[in-house]
């Protein structure tokens, strides 16, 4: 396994150039919409680098399927490179509102995976009800209703990002359905998360090892079910949190001794 700098095709190129002998096939694995920071991958650049070195690009579209692209097919569709991507994986548990996952590929060799991948071989089949729910969601995503839902979620993402940015929060990325605010450290982040929860707003507390070592985040996941008023309430709670930060910092200093 070779690690490269987050979302950096340039660093991937440098690291792959240092590998003098590449034995067999290899995969470059990225996310479309990154689950923690909410930033997006420049897939075309990753494709160029990966194919230049003779590899396959594998994209996890778990958070981007349903919300990107003209038909909701994901970030690869939105960036016009769907026909160039080697492997696309995703989950049923987000925009498809079910349980399970998928991996698709245009390569004939992909059939080999069905016979050699132990997690696949020893995983029970999904239930008919889960498959029906996922197929129904796919149909809605590909319909005019799906287009309207995508328009709605992007309008709410823009609204929330603008509101939090105006309050002075350090946001990790440009607007997307995943919006994360960097906090000073794990303890303060946990105290702020708990204050929000006690005051009627649940967000995700994201700290190491689920995030890079220096990143503690208050992470918000939007859906098309959120209304303009819902987002205004989220912004208001974060404004109130700003007013409480001096008190929370004092509590932190007491804990620090």
TAWOMO-V489798 format. One record per pair of residues at least 24 apart in sequence whose C-alpha atoms are under 7 Angstrom apart, sorted by the first residue. I is the first residue (numbers start at 1). J is the second residue. Records with the same first field share a line. If there is no record, write none. Layout:
I->J + J
This chain:
7->41
9->45 + 46 + 49
13->49
25->55
26->55 + 56
27->55 + 56 + 57 + 58
28->55 + 56 + 57 + 58
29->57 + 58 + 59
30->58 + 59 + 60
31->59 + 60 + 61
32->59 + 60 + 61 + 64 + 75
33->61 + 63 + 64
35->63
37->172 + 173 + 179 + 180
38->173 + 176 + 178 + 179 + 180
39->173 + 174
43->76
44->81
56->86
57->85 + 86 + 87
58->86 + 87 + 88
59->87 + 88 + 89
60->88 + 89 + 90
61->88 + 89 + 90
62->90 + 91
65->95
66->95 + 141
67->150
71->141 + 142
72->141 + 142
92->134
96->134 + 137 + 138
97->134
98->130 + 133 + 134
99->130
100->126
149->224
152->224
153->177 + 223 + 224
156->228 + 231
160->231 + 235
163->235
164->235
167->239
177->221 + 222
178->220 + 221 + 222
179->219 + 220 + 221
180->217 + 218 + 219 + 220
181->217 + 218 + 219
182->215 + 216 + 217 + 218
183->216 + 217
185->216
186->216
188->252
189->216 + 217 + 218
193->218
